[in-house]
Every structure is written in C-alpha cells, then in structure tokens.
Amino acid sequence: MPLDLYAGIPVTDYAAALKWYERLLGTPPTFVASDTEAVWELAVRRGAYGIAGKRRGE
C-alpha cells in the first residue's frame, strides 16, 4: 500500500514564510490552498505545507 507523507509547518507571518520557503525549495508553491495555506509537492505523494496562524494543538 502506498504511503502519503505531508508535513505541516505552522507560521506566524505567512507572507515572510512564503518567500523564505520559495527560496529554500527553489520554487513557488505547487498550489495555494487558501489565503493562509501554500503547498509544495516535493515528490510523488510527498509534500510540505505552510499554514498561517495555527499553533500545535489548536
């Protein structure tokens, strides 16, 4: 059975984080899910997403 793997990264400053992750990953997000969430597909069925204003446990 294939395994999907996604990492969620909470950020406090979405605009700054978006620019930083674009530089880190060398590409803009694969898609923008909402005004506060951007997703990068790193490999098939593997990805990372940044979401603004969320803290662990909320």
C-alpha positions in Angstrom: 0.0 0.0 0.0 1.5 3.4 -1.0 2.1 5.9 1.8 1.4 9.6 1.5 3.6 11.9 3.6 2.9 15.5 4.2 4.5 17.8 6.7 2.5 20.8 8.1 4.5 23.8 9.2 2.7 26.4 11.2 3.9 30.0 10.6 3.1 33.3 12.2 4.0 35.5 9.2 2.6 33.9 6.1 4.0 36.4 3.6 7.5 36.2 5.0 7.3 32.4 5.3 6.1 32.1 1.7 9.1 34.0 0.4 11.5 32.1 2.7 10.2 28.6 1.6 10.2 29.6 -2.0 14.0 30.4 -1.6 14.6 27.3 0.4 12.8 24.9 -2.0 13.8 26.9 -5.2 10.2 27.1 -6.5 6.9 28.8 -5.7 4.2 26.6 -4.1 2.7 23.8 -6.3 -0.6 25.2 -5.3 -2.1 27.7 -2.9 -5.0 26.0 -1.0 -6.3 29.3 0.6 -5.1 32.8 1.6 -3.3 31.2 4.5 -2.0 27.9 3.2 0.6 27.1 0.5 1.6 23.5 -0.6 4.8 22.3 -2.2 4.8 18.8 -3.8 8.3 17.6 -3.0 7.9 14.2 -4.7 5.1 11.9 -5.8 2.8 11.6 -2.7 5.2 13.7 -0.6 4.8 17.3 0.3 5.0 20.1 2.8 2.6 22.9 3.5 2.7 26.1 5.5 -0.3 27.4 7.2 -0.6 30.8 8.9 -1.9 31.4 12.4 -2.0 27.8 13.6 -0.3 26.6 16.7 0.2 23.0 17.6 -2.9 21.7 19.4 -5.3 24.3 18.1 
